[in-house]
Amino acid sequence: MRDIRIAETDRNKDSYWKESTVPFSVQDGENNMVNIYPGHEGKKLHGFGGAFTEAAAHVYRGMSAGKKEEMISSMFGRDGLAFNMGRIHMNSCDFALGNYVYVESGDKELGTFNIEHDEKEIIPMIKDAMSTAEEDIEFIMSTWSPPAFMKTNGDMNHGGKLKAEYRDIWAAYYARFISEYAARGITIRYLNVQNEPAATQEWDSCLYSAEEEAVFVRDHLYPALREASLADKVKIFVWDHNKDAAYIRFRDSLAVPGAEDLISGCSLHWYTGDHFETVKLVCDSYPDKEVFFTEGCIEYSLYGDSSDLSRAERYAHDMIGNLNSGCTAVFDWNLALDTTGGPNHVGNYCAAPIMCDVEKDVFEKQLLYYYIGHFSRYIRRGAVRIPSSRYTDRIESAAFINPDGERVVVLLNKCDEDVPVVLREEKEGAGMLIPAHSVRTCRYH
């Protein structure tokens, strides 16, 4: 008789990824069913990861050698989150120590281009992650702002737009950045044209319409990548912003003549809510394109008084919804932060899976760390999503098949009561009780 292997996180029991087994049996009843349906497979998943922001790298660098090893293993090691993806920012972002770029002001030829800034903290952290992960890490890059002299407002912050006369040189900037990272052994496979292109932020930001993103890709960015022999090595994504507007933005970018074949995917954030229906609409409407979830975090300005439990459940709820809707990669925001939720050069603080007290040389794994792990530890690269159905909205579920045929089912209970479940495939399965405010990952062959 086969067993279902269970990993459970239940804070009320002080258990985190606690393992147990439940035997299979014939399940002919009709009550309390969560059914899964192999044979109706979605796209292959790339994996899970987080962002190597300067803030994360700065905190990481401040820890002792022993604690750094523990931290990076907790993020990328098989016994930790087993992350296999990473997000990198080109130029500064809000989670940097300040505004910075890789060229001197007014340099129209990129003659002064260098990434020495990243070699101090960011690249060493990336290299440690690469040596820890059991498989190649797939990297995606995003940019928050061009250098100030290239923008209409003369400022890296507060929005503004890219000046028309700098489009070619800004496109070449991407290619140079990717090439410099490649020379250091870091292969960037995906790029976003612009982080949050519809938002004027107090921090590093730059505005594009859907059409402007597509024209930039078609007339400037793709030719620059081609010139650098990168066009067939790096896939271009657009939007990299909130889910609510994703369908219209992506549709309008792809509608620009000549752009559709050059744009490989759409990137999404969560800051305007679930909008899983919109995610599914994007995925169903453009089945030949990839859809990545590239950023979400608990913002202290909005949710500073929220509980650890509510934060963790928000993560799991969003991951289930995005994956069920067709996303093929999920990225958290900062991999680690300090006890203030920074550093951040504009005071835009937030939570992270790992929070560090650098002065005391200690770090703490947040509850959301363990909830993320119920996906990233068990769903492998190359897994496919399969449908699942549930008898009650008190349980949320997502199901997958790993490349070796293993079934992986995540069950989330956000209710105040225990919920009975019979997990069933065809006529076999197992009955179990999902404790209140807990999450389970069930695996079997």
N, C-alpha and C positions, 0 to 999 in steps of 0.2 A: 504494500500500500504506500502510495506517495505521501509526502508531507508538504505542507505549505510552510515555508520559512518566513517568520514574521520579525520585523524590526519595529519597535514601538517607542515613541517619545510621549511621556505623560508626566508633566511637571508635578502634578499632584502626588505622584508616586516617586518623584525624584529619579525617574528612569529616562535615559536618553539613548536611543537606538538599541534598546534592550531586545535581545534575541530570544525567540521561542519557536516552537513548531506546533502545527495543528494538522491532524491527519485528514487526508481526502476520504470522502465517502460518497455514495450515490445520493443525489439530491433531487428527489422527485416532487418536492413540495413547491408551493408558490409564494410563500411568505418570506418577507425580509430579504429579498433577492437583490444582489448586485451582480449583474451578468456581464461577462466580457465576450467579445466576438472576434477571435482570430479569423483571418481570411479577408478582413476588410482593412487593409493596411494603409496608413498614411505615408508621408515622406520620411526619409531617414533623418534622424536627429544628429546634429553636430555635437551638442553637449551643453555644458553649464560653466559659468565662470563669473569673474568680477573685474573691476577696473583698477589698473595700476596707476592711480592718480599720484600726483606729486605728494599729496597729503598722506596717502597710504604708505608711499615709499619713504617719506620723511619719518613717520612714526616707526616704521619697520627698522630703518637705519639706526634709530636711537636706542633700540633694544640691544641687550648683550648677545653675544654669538650663540649661546645656548638657547635663549628665548627666541631669537630669529629662526633657528632651526625648528623649534617647536611650532612657531607660528606658520612657517611656510609649509610644514608637513600637515598642519591642521587645515590649510587651504587646499593644497594640491596633492597631498599624499593619499594613498589608497585607504589608509585608516582614518583619514579626515574627510573633507568634502570631495576629494578626488576631482577637483576642477580640471577641465581640459580646454578652457577657452579664456581669453583675456582681452580687455579693452584698453587701448592706449590713446592718450590725447596728444595731438600735435599742437605745439604752442601751449600756453597756459589755459587752465579752466578755473572754475570757481574754487575747486579743491586743489589749489596750488598755493604756494607761499606768496605769490604776487604775480602781476602780469609779466610775461616773458615771451620772446620769440627767438628765432635762430639766425637772424640777420640784423645787420646794423640799419638804422633808420635811413630810408632813401635808397637802399641798395636795390636797383632794378635788374641786376644781372645775377643775383644770388652769389656774388663773389665772396661774400663774408659768411656764407652759410656754414654753420657747424652745430652739432648737437652735444657739445661738451656739457651743457646744462643737464641733460638727461643722464649722462654718464656718471654723475655724482651719486644719485640715489635711485632713479627710476630703473635704469638698465640693470644695475646689480640685483635689484629685487626680481626683475623679470628673469634674469639668468638663474637665480636661486630656484624660482618656480619651475623653470624648464628642467633643471637637474633633479627636481623632486618628483615631478609628474611622471606617471608610468607610461604615458603616450605623448605624442607631439601636441603642444598647445597651439590652437588656432587663434590668431590675433586679428582683431578688427580695430581700426583707428578712426577716431573722430576728431574734428577740429571745432573749437569754440569761436575763434576769431582770427582773421588775418592780422598782420602787423598794422599798427595804427595808421601809418603813412599810406597804406593801401585802401583806406576806408573813407567813406563820405563824411563821417563825423570826426575823423582824426583821433579816434579813441578805440581801444580794444573793447572797452565796456560800453554799455548803454546802446546796444543795437548798431544802427548804421548799416551801410551796404558796402560791398566790394566795388571800388571804382572800375569803370569799364576798361580803362587803360592798363589795369593791373591783372586782368583775367588770365592772360597767358602766363605771366610770371608767377601768379598764385597757383595755377595748375602745375607748373614746373616745380613749385615748392613741395607739393604732395609727392611727386615722383622722387625728388631729392631726399625727402624724409624717409620714404620707404626704402630707398637704396642704401641710405646710411645705416638704417636699422638692419637691413639684410647683411651688410658688410660686417656687422657685429653678431651675426648668427641668429637674428630674430626675423622670421619671415612673416610679414603682414599679408594676409590673404584677402582681407575685405577692408573697404573704406567707406565711411559715411561722408557725403559732401559737406554737411554742416550739422552740428548739434543744435537742435531746437531752432530751426530756421524761421519760425513764426513768432519768436519771443524776443522782445527787447528787455534784456536783463540788466540788473545793476552790475553784473560781472561780465566776463568775456562773452560776447554775442555778436551775431551778424545775421541780417535778414535776407531771405530769398523767398520769392514766390515759387510755386510748383514749376511754372514755366521757366523761371530763371535757373532753378537747379538743373533742369533738363538741358537747357541751352548751354550751361556751363559744362556739363558732362559731355555733350555732343561736340561742341566747338573748341573746348579748351582742355578739360581734364583728360578725356580719353586720348586725344592726340598727344598730350604730354606723357601719358603712361606708355603709349605706343613708341614714342621717341626714345624712352628709357628702357625699352624691351620688357615692359611690365604689363602690357595690355592683356595678355593671356594668363597672367599670374595673379592679378588682383581683381576682385569683383567689386563693382561699384553699387552702393546702396544710397537711397535718398530718404528724406523725411527725418528720421531719427528724432521723433517728437511724439506727442501724445496720441493715444489710440483713437480718440473720438473723431479726429479729422483725417485719419490715415487713408481711408478709401478714396476720398475726393482728392487729396493731395497726390496720392500715388497714381490714380487714374489720370489726373491732369498732367503729371510729369511724363507718363508713358505716352500720352496723346501728342506730345511734341514730335513732329516728324523727324525720324532718324534717331530718336533717343531710346526707344523701347528695347532695341537689341543691345544697347550699351549698358542699360540699367539692370542689374541682376536681382535686386531685392529692396525691401522696405524695412526700416528699423522703427521700433516702437518704444514709448515710455508709458508710465501708468498714471501720471499726475492729474488726470481729469476723470479717473474712475475706471471701472471694469471694461466696458465696451467690448465684451467678448464677441458680440454679434458683428461688430465692425471688423475685428480681427479675422473672423471666419469669412466675412464677405471679401476681404482682400485676398485671403488664401484661396478661396473657391473661384474668385474671378480671374486670378492670375496664377494658375497651377504650375506654370513653368518658372515662377519667381520664388525666391526665398523670403521668408518673413522672420526676422529676429526680434526678440524682446531684448533691448540693449541697456535699459536703465530703469531702476525703481529704488526708492529709499524712503525711510521714515523721516520726514522733515521736522525738525524740532520747532520751527516757527508755526507749524500747524498741528503737530501731534506730539509735542514735547511732554505732555502729561499722560500720554497713552501708556498702557501696561505692556510689559514684555510679552504677555500672552496675546494681546490684540495685535501687536506688531508681527509676531510669528505667524498667527493665523492669517493675517493679511497677505503675507508672502506666499503661504501655501495655497490659499484661495486663488491668488493671481496666477501662480504657476500652473495650477490645474486648469484654470480657464484659458490661459494663453496656449498651453500645449494641446488641450482638447480642440481649440479653434484652428490649430495648424502651424503654430510657431515651431521652428526647428532648432532654435538656440535660445537660451535664457542667460542673461547677464545681470548680476547684482551691480550696484554702484560701487563705492569704495570698498576694497578688500579689508581694510582695517582703518581705524581712526583713534584719536586720543580720547581722553575722558570728557572733553568738551564737545566732541562730535566734529572735530577739526583735525589739523589746522585748515583755515579757509580765509582767503584774503578779503572777503566781504561779509563775514559773519553769518554765512548761510549754512548753519550746522545741521548735522543729521546723525542718525544711528548707522552702525555697520555691524556685520556679523561678529567681528572681533574688535573689542575696545581695549586700548592699552593705557596703562599708567607708566609712562616712560621713566619718570623719576624713580619709581619703585621697581621698575623692571618686571612688571607683571602684566598679564593680559587676561581678559575674560571672554569666554565664548557666550554670546547672547543666545536666548532661546531660539531666535530666528535662525541662528547658525544651524541648529539641529533640525529645524523644519526644512531648511534648504537641502540639508543632507539627505532627507528622505527621497529626494529626487536625484541629486547629483551623485550620490554614492552607489546607487543601484541601477540607474538607467544609463546604459553604456552608449558611447558613440556608435552610430549605425543602427540603433534601435528604431523601431517604427511604432507609431501610435496606433492603437486599435480602439474601436468603440467600446464603451461601457454604458450600462444603464443601471439606475438605482431606484429603489422603491420609495424613497423619501428624500426630501431636500435637506433633511438633517444630516445626511452624509454627502460629501463631495468625493468624486472618484475620477481617476485617470488611469488608463491601462496601456501597456507597451509590451513589445516582444524584443528582447535583446538579440544581438546577432547570433548567439548560440542557441536560440530558441526558448530561452527562459522567459516566462511571463513575469511582469512586474506590475503590480496594482497598488496605487497610493489611495488610501482612504482617510479622509479628514472629517473629524467631528468637532464642530465649533459650538455645540449645544451644551447646556448645563446638565443634561442627562446622558447616561450610557445608551448606546443605540445598538440593537442586535442586527447582525448582518449574516447572510449566507452568501459567500463568494462562490459563484458558479460559472463554470465553462461547460457548455453542453449539459450533461446530466451529472457531472462530478463537481465536487466542491467541498466547502467546509463552513460550518457555522462558527461564529465568534461574536464577542461583545466588544464594541469599540467604546472605550471609556470616554466620559465627558471631557471635552477640551483636550483631545489627543490626536495623534496622527500615526498611521501604520503604513508600512510598506510590506506587501505580501509578494513572495517570489516562489515560483515552482516551475518545473519542466514538465 
